[in-house]
Amino acid sequence: MNSIASASVAQRPSRFGYLMGLYGTNYWQLTRLFGPRALAIGRYRSQGKVGLPLVVDVLERAPFTTELRLSYELVDELTGQPDPSAHVRLYSDARLAEVTACYFGSRLDDVLGRSAPASTVFRHRLQMNAFFGKWLDYLEQCGHSRFGLEPYTVEIG
């Protein structure tokens, strides 16, 4: 192999490096868009300028992690849960955002089974996180932002 070919191979990120890059990009994009570390545990709504209202649920908070769910105000008739939705874990110390599930009940075990090969699990994580980055781009284009987030109140009656 000549030196030019070996240099181009060495500069290409590994699949794992690419996934970590997605996690980092998603963290900064999510932080810029919604500022989740500044939100208290609870439910927030963004009307945006175009399209469907977005619901941001801050589910859990620990010193270095925040668990979120982003979804539209649509409900799956079978499960009664938000659809579509993305569950995201933010690691503030590492500055990473990992999508742990897309759609209610679709944890990796539910989607792939308990004994899925590592390559299948990896490919699924790659797809979920690539989808999430594109969805964040779309949400920004629709006018969703931290400045449009309001505490979510459900009117009964």
KOLFIBA-766835 format. One record per residue (C-alpha): residue number from 1; residue in three letters; x, y, z. Coordinates in nm, 3 decimals, padded with zeros to 5 digits. Each point is the difference from the previous one (the first is absolute). Layout:
! KOLFIBA-766835
PT num residuo       u       v       w
PT NUM     ala       X       Y       Z
...
//
This chain:
! KOLFIBA-766835
PT num residuo       u       v       w
PT   1     met  00.000  00.000  00.000
PT   2     asn  00.140  00.341 -00.086
PT   3     ser  00.029  00.285  00.248
PT   4     ile -00.293  00.198 -00.145
PT   5     ala -00.241 -00.293  00.031
PT   6     ser  00.113 -00.080  00.355
PT   7     ala -00.035  00.366  00.103
PT   8     ser -00.361  00.015 -00.124
PT   9     val -00.086 -00.320  00.189
PT  10     ala  00.155  00.136  00.319
PT  11     gln -00.198  00.325 -00.022
PT  12     arg -00.339 -00.167 -00.037
PT  13     pro -00.177 -00.029  00.337
PT  14     ser -00.100 -00.341  00.124
PT  15     arg -00.368 -00.082  00.029
PT  16     phe  00.031  00.038  00.376
PT  17     gly  00.169  00.338 -00.047
PT  18     tyr -00.281  00.103 -00.232
PT  19     leu -00.262 -00.100  00.262
PT  20     met  00.182  00.197  00.270
PT  21     gly  00.010  00.294 -00.240
PT  22     leu -00.377 -00.026 -00.042
PT  23     tyr -00.041 -00.003  00.379
PT  24     gly  00.211  00.315  00.026
PT  25     thr -00.177  00.179 -00.284
PT  26     asn -00.340 -00.092  00.141
PT  27     tyr  00.104  00.131  00.345
PT  28     trp  00.098  00.342 -00.133
PT  29     gln -00.298  00.023 -00.231
PT  30     leu -00.244 -00.098  00.277
PT  31     thr  00.168  00.236  00.248
PT  32     arg -00.010  00.291 -00.244
PT  33     leu -00.360 -00.072 -00.098
PT  34     phe -00.164 -00.068  00.339
PT  35     gly  00.253  00.058  00.280
PT  36     pro -00.108 -00.317  00.184
PT  37     arg  00.249  00.036  00.287
PT  38     ala -00.180  00.319  00.104
PT  39     leu -00.346 -00.164  00.004
PT  40     ala -00.152 -00.139  00.320
PT  41     ile -00.153 -00.346  00.001
PT  42     gly -00.338  00.030 -00.168
PT  43     arg -00.175  00.040 -00.332
PT  44     tyr  00.046  00.284 -00.247
PT  45     arg -00.166  00.087 -00.327
PT  46     ser  00.132  00.184 -00.304
PT  47     gln -00.249  00.122 -00.258
PT  48     gly  00.260  00.082 -00.266
PT  49     lys -00.090  00.203 -00.308
PT  50     val -00.092 -00.283 -00.233
PT  51     gly -00.120 -00.355  00.055
PT  52     leu -00.097 -00.187  00.312
PT  53     pro  00.056  00.113  00.359
PT  54     leu  00.291 -00.176  00.170
PT  55     val -00.003 -00.134  00.355
PT  56     val  00.328 -00.017  00.193
PT  57     asp -00.014 -00.210  00.316
PT  58     val  00.288  00.030  00.246
PT  59     leu -00.038 -00.342  00.161
PT  60     glu  00.299 -00.031  00.231
PT  61     arg  00.296  00.202  00.112
PT  62     ala  00.325 -00.105  00.167
PT  63     pro  00.319  00.200  00.053
PT  64     phe  00.143 -00.090 -00.343
PT  65     thr -00.298 -00.138 -00.193
PT  66     thr -00.342  00.115 -00.112
PT  67     glu -00.267 -00.230 -00.145
PT  68     leu -00.236  00.152 -00.257
PT  69     arg -00.282 -00.104 -00.226
PT  70     leu -00.085  00.204 -00.309
PT  71     ser -00.332 -00.070 -00.169
PT  72     tyr -00.285  00.156 -00.187
PT  73     glu -00.346  00.030  00.150
PT  74     leu -00.104 -00.317 -00.180
PT  75     val -00.095 -00.317  00.182
PT  76     asp  00.032 -00.359 -00.122
PT  77     glu -00.344 -00.161  00.010
PT  78     leu  00.139 -00.339  00.109
PT  79     thr  00.228  00.111  00.283
PT  80     gly -00.144  00.339  00.095
PT  81     gln  00.354  00.138 -00.002
PT  82     pro  00.152  00.288 -00.201
PT  83     asp  00.088 -00.092 -00.357
PT  84     pro  00.247  00.080 -00.142
PT  85     ser  00.233  00.059  00.290
PT  86     ala  00.369 -00.017  00.081
PT  87     his  00.143 -00.075  00.342
PT  88     val  00.334  00.176  00.045
PT  89     arg  00.264 -00.018  00.272
PT  90     leu  00.224  00.307  00.025
PT  91     tyr  00.343 -00.043  00.155
PT  92     ser  00.101  00.352  00.099
PT  93     asp  00.350 -00.097  00.114
PT  94     ala  00.083 -00.173 -00.330
PT  95     arg -00.221  00.233 -00.205
PT  96     leu -00.179 -00.286 -00.173
PT  97     ala -00.368 -00.064 -00.077
PT  98     glu -00.095 -00.364 -00.056
PT  99     val -00.338 -00.099 -00.139
PT 100     thr -00.094 -00.305  00.204
PT 101     ala -00.335 -00.071 -00.169
PT 102     cys -00.215  00.131 -00.281
PT 103     tyr -00.369 -00.065  00.076
PT 104     phe -00.151 -00.119  00.326
PT 105     gly  00.089 -00.350  00.103
PT 106     ser  00.273 -00.030 -00.259
PT 107     arg  00.299 -00.049  00.224
PT 108     leu  00.272 -00.197 -00.171
PT 109     asp -00.119 -00.320  00.169
PT 110     asp -00.352  00.056 -00.133
PT 111     val  00.111  00.072 -00.355
PT 112     leu  00.295 -00.233 -00.045
PT 113     gly -00.049 -00.266  00.266
PT 114     arg  00.230 -00.082  00.290
PT 115     ser  00.255 -00.195 -00.199
PT 116     ala  00.047  00.227 -00.301
PT 117     pro  00.351 -00.001 -00.146
PT 118     ala  00.213  00.301  00.091
PT 119     ser  00.013  00.111 -00.364
PT 120     thr -00.381  00.013 -00.013
PT 121     val -00.021  00.201  00.323
PT 122     phe  00.268  00.238 -00.126
PT 123     arg -00.176  00.050 -00.335
PT 124     his -00.328  00.071  00.181
PT 125     arg  00.167  00.261  00.224
PT 126     leu  00.154  00.161 -00.306
PT 127     gln -00.338  00.021 -00.175
PT 128     met -00.181  00.144  00.304
PT 129     asn  00.262  00.267  00.061
PT 130     ala  00.027  00.096 -00.369
PT 131     phe -00.380  00.031 -00.010
PT 132     phe  00.005  00.216  00.314
PT 133     gly  00.252  00.243 -00.148
PT 134     lys -00.219  00.041 -00.309
PT 135     trp -00.309  00.045  00.215
PT 136     leu  00.173  00.274  00.201
PT 137     asp  00.088  00.176 -00.327
PT 138     tyr -00.363 -00.023 -00.106
PT 139     leu -00.127  00.128  00.336
PT 140     glu  00.228  00.302 -00.026
PT 141     gln -00.123  00.072 -00.353
PT 142     cys -00.358 -00.015  00.133
PT 143     gly  00.081  00.271  00.254
PT 144     his  00.025 -00.206  00.318
PT 145     ser  00.247  00.137  00.256
PT 146     arg  00.066  00.052  00.368
PT 147     phe -00.161  00.343 -00.031
PT 148     gly -00.330 -00.158 -00.101
PT 149     leu -00.008 -00.261  00.279
PT 150     glu -00.279  00.048  00.251
PT 151     pro -00.100 -00.220  00.292
PT 152     tyr -00.254 -00.249 -00.130
PT 153     thr -00.342  00.033  00.154
PT 154     val -00.279 -00.243 -00.075
PT 155     glu -00.347  00.146 -00.002
PT 156     ile -00.258 -00.233  00.150
PT 157     gly -00.366  00.037 -00.068
//
